[in-house]
Amino acid sequence: MTLSQFMHVKTYPRKISSLSSKKYGNTVDKIVKEAIRFKGSCNHVKVPQSVRLISGKPLEDLPKRLEKLLKDTGQNIMDTKHGGLKKRAVRFDAHVLLAAVYSYPVKIGKVKHDAMDDFFKDCIEFHQNQFGEIDSAVLHIDESYFHIHVYTIDANAKRLHPGFAAKEYKKIDTTYTGTYRSEMSKLQDLFFEQVSSHHDIARIGPARKRYTRDVYLSIKKMLKSSQLIILSI
């Protein structure tokens, strides 16, 4: 059976905007609790197991590190009332976490761990080169496929996301031909060239007809639980 790459990325805020139509979307706190298997936050997993830190710092402390980062990087603006400068805090609905999932497309019982470890090492390197410093990366071992969640924190995480960056750039340069969809497709191509192709993994889209039923259902469950944007275009 052809192995197919599975990589997703999305950005998250600390709080959902009051103007958003999605009042109950995922936030930094929810994402972290689900990833660390906090009780009541991972109901899609039958028997939650402890996560394994494979890069960066302990994931459970990410929110604290994020708050410090945002406090230190707040924008300096003129204080018209008292004079001088004051810090403008980063909005709570600003997207400040970029989260990616990289899955090893071999059933857990058939995994050759040396090969999987090499694959995830390349995923970590790819993520750091593409999105910047990794705050934390953890391995999940309690679902159908081993996969890692990798996190980067930034005062403006959307600028790190190729799709959102393309939309913003188009506002500045109307001649720019890139779109959200095209840039995400390029990202998938890049991941294939730099990672998947070196591990005999194909770059295949998420169409159901290209997967066996068990692989498709596993992917569907991962998407439902994490509400991640599909990149395989």
C-alpha beads as a LAMMPS data file, in Angstrom:
LAMMPS data file: protein, C-alpha beads

233 atoms
232 bonds

1 atom types
1 bond types

-500.0 500.0 xlo xhi
-500.0 500.0 ylo yhi
-500.0 500.0 zlo zhi

Masses

1 110.0

Atoms # bond

1 1 1 0.000 0.000 0.000
2 1 1 1.263 3.478 -0.862
3 1 1 2.104 5.546 2.199
4 1 1 0.632 9.047 2.039
5 1 1 1.938 12.144 3.766
6 1 1 -0.234 13.753 6.396
7 1 1 0.729 17.227 7.587
8 1 1 -1.520 20.023 8.832
9 1 1 -1.049 23.457 10.313
10 1 1 -3.307 26.048 11.902
11 1 1 -3.072 29.149 14.078
12 1 1 -4.985 29.870 17.289
13 1 1 -5.862 32.829 19.551
14 1 1 -6.077 32.943 23.342
15 1 1 -9.756 33.864 23.102
16 1 1 -12.344 33.716 20.335
17 1 1 -13.228 37.134 18.940
18 1 1 -16.639 38.472 19.939
19 1 1 -17.140 39.249 16.241
20 1 1 -16.434 35.699 15.133
21 1 1 -19.270 33.493 13.916
22 1 1 -17.527 30.567 15.650
23 1 1 -18.183 31.281 19.320
24 1 1 -16.827 27.930 20.496
25 1 1 -13.688 27.517 18.403
26 1 1 -10.387 26.201 19.671
27 1 1 -8.092 28.428 21.706
28 1 1 -4.519 28.074 22.951
29 1 1 -5.734 26.686 26.261
30 1 1 -8.003 24.087 24.624
31 1 1 -5.327 22.996 22.159
32 1 1 -2.717 22.535 24.882
33 1 1 -5.092 20.638 27.189
34 1 1 -6.092 18.267 24.393
35 1 1 -2.460 17.687 23.452
36 1 1 -1.284 16.926 27.002
37 1 1 -4.266 14.602 27.480
38 1 1 -5.787 16.723 30.241
39 1 1 -8.766 14.924 31.767
40 1 1 -11.981 15.767 29.911
41 1 1 -10.153 17.417 27.000
42 1 1 -9.460 14.375 24.825
43 1 1 -12.705 12.414 24.725
44 1 1 -11.913 11.156 21.214
45 1 1 -9.123 8.983 22.671
46 1 1 -10.356 5.744 24.253
47 1 1 -7.363 5.178 26.536
48 1 1 -5.284 8.370 26.839
49 1 1 -1.580 7.828 27.454
50 1 1 1.144 10.183 28.598
51 1 1 2.639 12.268 25.812
52 1 1 6.356 12.217 25.077
53 1 1 8.311 15.449 24.776
54 1 1 10.604 15.202 21.748
55 1 1 11.706 18.812 21.312
56 1 1 11.543 22.118 23.145
57 1 1 10.072 22.723 26.572
58 1 1 7.239 21.021 28.515
59 1 1 3.989 21.633 26.664
60 1 1 1.889 22.184 29.784
61 1 1 3.850 25.386 30.479
62 1 1 3.416 26.822 26.978
63 1 1 0.602 29.235 27.981
64 1 1 2.866 30.809 30.632
65 1 1 5.731 31.202 28.175
66 1 1 3.327 32.673 25.656
67 1 1 2.068 35.290 28.108
68 1 1 5.645 36.338 28.890
69 1 1 6.467 36.591 25.197
70 1 1 3.418 38.735 24.504
71 1 1 4.148 40.977 27.466
72 1 1 7.714 41.533 26.257
73 1 1 6.748 42.133 22.628
74 1 1 3.799 44.485 23.079
75 1 1 3.872 47.458 20.726
76 1 1 5.223 50.775 22.032
77 1 1 2.797 53.649 21.361
78 1 1 2.594 57.300 22.412
79 1 1 0.794 57.958 25.685
80 1 1 -1.204 61.053 24.748
81 1 1 -2.544 61.444 28.269
82 1 1 0.645 61.203 30.323
83 1 1 3.312 61.667 27.661
84 1 1 6.092 59.306 26.665
85 1 1 5.548 55.743 25.519
86 1 1 3.338 52.947 26.772
87 1 1 2.893 49.324 25.835
88 1 1 -0.083 48.304 23.727
89 1 1 -1.002 44.780 24.716
90 1 1 -1.490 42.120 22.056
91 1 1 -5.202 41.524 21.509
92 1 1 -6.593 38.404 23.150
93 1 1 -8.210 37.363 19.872
94 1 1 -4.950 37.730 17.921
95 1 1 -3.598 34.420 16.645
96 1 1 -0.466 33.744 18.689
97 1 1 0.039 29.982 18.388
98 1 1 0.955 28.047 15.264
99 1 1 0.287 24.333 15.692
100 1 1 1.249 21.609 13.240
101 1 1 0.608 17.876 13.098
102 1 1 2.964 15.460 11.353
103 1 1 1.766 11.857 11.165
104 1 1 3.759 8.723 10.388
105 1 1 1.487 6.793 7.982
106 1 1 2.170 3.269 9.239
107 1 1 -0.157 1.431 11.618
108 1 1 1.284 1.414 15.137
109 1 1 1.681 -2.372 15.214
110 1 1 3.764 -2.359 12.020
111 1 1 6.032 0.594 12.770
112 1 1 9.812 0.267 12.524
113 1 1 10.810 2.703 15.236
114 1 1 14.196 3.676 13.819
115 1 1 12.550 4.673 10.540
116 1 1 9.800 6.560 12.354
117 1 1 12.289 8.401 14.567
118 1 1 14.253 9.507 11.498
119 1 1 11.036 10.739 9.881
120 1 1 10.019 12.796 12.906
121 1 1 13.532 14.272 13.181
122 1 1 13.147 15.527 9.624
123 1 1 9.677 16.880 10.471
124 1 1 11.135 18.831 13.390
125 1 1 13.846 20.291 11.163
126 1 1 11.284 21.165 8.480
127 1 1 9.027 22.888 10.993
128 1 1 11.846 24.946 12.457
129 1 1 13.060 26.052 9.029
130 1 1 9.558 26.857 7.808
131 1 1 7.839 28.347 10.861
132 1 1 10.588 29.373 13.264
133 1 1 11.679 28.330 16.738
134 1 1 9.864 25.369 18.238
135 1 1 8.452 26.022 21.680
136 1 1 7.372 22.432 22.245
137 1 1 6.862 19.207 20.307
138 1 1 5.191 16.077 21.654
139 1 1 4.563 12.559 20.401
140 1 1 1.125 10.953 20.699
141 1 1 1.094 7.166 20.969
142 1 1 -2.550 6.500 21.867
143 1 1 -4.271 6.700 18.469
144 1 1 -4.143 4.538 15.344
145 1 1 -1.024 6.260 14.012
146 1 1 1.957 7.805 15.754
147 1 1 1.978 11.559 15.200
148 1 1 3.659 14.618 16.633
149 1 1 2.199 17.987 17.536
150 1 1 4.652 20.848 17.078
151 1 1 4.081 24.366 18.416
152 1 1 5.537 27.780 17.647
153 1 1 4.475 30.891 19.566
154 1 1 4.530 34.371 18.047
155 1 1 2.780 37.693 18.643
156 1 1 1.450 37.401 15.084
157 1 1 1.313 33.704 14.257
158 1 1 -0.685 34.295 11.082
159 1 1 2.361 35.863 9.448
160 1 1 4.069 32.460 9.759
161 1 1 1.171 30.679 8.038
162 1 1 1.681 30.672 4.224
163 1 1 -2.028 30.817 3.435
164 1 1 -2.811 33.777 5.682
165 1 1 0.429 35.505 4.677
166 1 1 -0.626 35.295 1.020
167 1 1 -3.985 36.910 1.781
168 1 1 -2.291 39.784 3.625
169 1 1 0.357 40.293 0.930
170 1 1 -2.338 40.525 -1.715
171 1 1 -3.803 43.524 0.139
172 1 1 -0.473 45.315 -0.289
173 1 1 0.348 44.178 -3.826
174 1 1 -2.715 43.634 -6.000
175 1 1 -0.541 42.107 -8.741
176 1 1 0.460 39.257 -6.446
177 1 1 -0.906 36.007 -7.888
178 1 1 -0.598 33.800 -4.825
179 1 1 -3.748 32.645 -3.026
180 1 1 -4.430 30.871 0.249
181 1 1 -5.024 27.625 -1.595
182 1 1 -1.999 27.879 -3.887
183 1 1 0.392 28.711 -1.052
184 1 1 -0.854 25.825 1.053
185 1 1 -0.399 23.518 -1.914
186 1 1 3.178 24.794 -2.294
187 1 1 3.760 24.062 1.377
188 1 1 2.583 20.484 0.844
189 1 1 4.944 20.213 -2.141
190 1 1 7.823 21.526 -0.054
191 1 1 7.110 19.054 2.736
192 1 1 7.119 16.241 0.202
193 1 1 10.400 17.384 -1.349
194 1 1 12.216 17.947 1.939
195 1 1 10.736 15.196 4.117
196 1 1 8.282 12.643 2.705
197 1 1 10.237 11.780 -0.443
198 1 1 13.219 10.747 1.694
199 1 1 11.088 8.235 3.594
200 1 1 9.226 6.558 0.702
201 1 1 6.064 8.500 1.521
202 1 1 3.945 9.858 -1.334
203 1 1 2.411 13.298 -1.646
204 1 1 -1.255 12.334 -2.054
205 1 1 -4.293 14.472 -1.328
206 1 1 -6.941 13.637 1.276
207 1 1 -9.539 12.290 -1.155
208 1 1 -11.219 9.280 0.434
209 1 1 -10.845 7.097 -2.633
210 1 1 -7.066 7.210 -2.252
211 1 1 -7.048 5.765 1.245
212 1 1 -8.018 2.421 2.700
213 1 1 -11.028 2.695 4.991
214 1 1 -9.070 2.425 8.246
215 1 1 -6.631 5.163 7.220
216 1 1 -9.474 7.431 6.095
217 1 1 -11.428 6.973 9.334
218 1 1 -8.321 7.636 11.416
219 1 1 -7.639 10.852 9.505
220 1 1 -11.274 11.890 9.813
221 1 1 -11.167 11.411 13.595
222 1 1 -7.946 13.415 13.904
223 1 1 -9.457 16.248 11.901
224 1 1 -12.661 16.253 13.933
225 1 1 -10.846 16.270 17.264
226 1 1 -8.286 18.918 16.352
227 1 1 -10.325 20.958 13.845
228 1 1 -7.244 21.325 11.653
229 1 1 -7.165 22.795 8.166
230 1 1 -6.389 20.260 5.446
231 1 1 -3.221 21.181 3.580
232 1 1 -3.003 18.264 1.171
233 1 1 -4.309 20.073 -1.898

Bonds

1 1 1 2
2 1 2 3
3 1 3 4
4 1 4 5
5 1 5 6
6 1 6 7
7 1 7 8
8 1 8 9
9 1 9 10
10 1 10 11
11 1 11 12
12 1 12 13
13 1 13 14
14 1 14 15
15 1 15 16
16 1 16 17
17 1 17 18
18 1 18 19
19 1 19 20
20 1 20 21
21 1 21 22
22 1 22 23
23 1 23 24
24 1 24 25
25 1 25 26
26 1 26 27
27 1 27 28
28 1 28 29
29 1 29 30
30 1 30 31
31 1 31 32
32 1 32 33
33 1 33 34
34 1 34 35
35 1 35 36
36 1 36 37
37 1 37 38
38 1 38 39
39 1 39 40
40 1 40 41
41 1 41 42
42 1 42 43
43 1 43 44
44 1 44 45
45 1 45 46
46 1 46 47
47 1 47 48
48 1 48 49
49 1 49 50
50 1 50 51
51 1 51 52
52 1 52 53
53 1 53 54
54 1 54 55
55 1 55 56
56 1 56 57
57 1 57 58
58 1 58 59
59 1 59 60
60 1 60 61
61 1 61 62
62 1 62 63
63 1 63 64
64 1 64 65
65 1 65 66
66 1 66 67
67 1 67 68
68 1 68 69
69 1 69 70
70 1 70 71
71 1 71 72
72 1 72 73
73 1 73 74
74 1 74 75
75 1 75 76
76 1 76 77
77 1 77 78
78 1 78 79
79 1 79 80
80 1 80 81
81 1 81 82
82 1 82 83
83 1 83 84
84 1 84 85
85 1 85 86
86 1 86 87
87 1 87 88
88 1 88 89
89 1 89 90
90 1 90 91
91 1 91 92
92 1 92 93
93 1 93 94
94 1 94 95
95 1 95 96
96 1 96 97
97 1 97 98
98 1 98 99
99 1 99 100
100 1 100 101
101 1 101 102
102 1 102 103
103 1 103 104
104 1 104 105
105 1 105 106
106 1 106 107
107 1 107 108
108 1 108 109
109 1 109 110
110 1 110 111
111 1 111 112
112 1 112 113
113 1 113 114
114 1 114 115
115 1 115 116
116 1 116 117
117 1 117 118
118 1 118 119
119 1 119 120
120 1 120 121
121 1 121 122
122 1 122 123
123 1 123 124
124 1 124 125
125 1 125 126
126 1 126 127
127 1 127 128
128 1 128 129
129 1 129 130
130 1 130 131
131 1 131 132
132 1 132 133
133 1 133 134
134 1 134 135
135 1 135 136
136 1 136 137
137 1 137 138
138 1 138 139
139 1 139 140
140 1 140 141
141 1 141 142
142 1 142 143
143 1 143 144
144 1 144 145
145 1 145 146
146 1 146 147
147 1 147 148
148 1 148 149
149 1 149 150
150 1 150 151
151 1 151 152
152 1 152 153
153 1 153 154
154 1 154 155
155 1 155 156
156 1 156 157
157 1 157 158
158 1 158 159
159 1 159 160
160 1 160 161
161 1 161 162
162 1 162 163
163 1 163 164
164 1 164 165
165 1 165 166
166 1 166 167
167 1 167 168
168 1 168 169
169 1 169 170
170 1 170 171
171 1 171 172
172 1 172 173
173 1 173 174
174 1 174 175
175 1 175 176
176 1 176 177
177 1 177 178
178 1 178 179
179 1 179 180
180 1 180 181
181 1 181 182
182 1 182 183
183 1 183 184
184 1 184 185
185 1 185 186
186 1 186 187
187 1 187 188
188 1 188 189
189 1 189 190
190 1 190 191
191 1 191 192
192 1 192 193
193 1 193 194
194 1 194 195
195 1 195 196
196 1 196 197
197 1 197 198
198 1 198 199
199 1 199 200
200 1 200 201
201 1 201 202
202 1 202 203
203 1 203 204
204 1 204 205
205 1 205 206
206 1 206 207
207 1 207 208
208 1 208 209
209 1 209 210
210 1 210 211
211 1 211 212
212 1 212 213
213 1 213 214
214 1 214 215
215 1 215 216
216 1 216 217
217 1 217 218
218 1 218 219
219 1 219 220
220 1 220 221
221 1 221 222
222 1 222 223
223 1 223 224
224 1 224 225
225 1 225 226
226 1 226 227
227 1 227 228
228 1 228 229
229 1 229 230
230 1 230 231
231 1 231 232
232 1 232 233
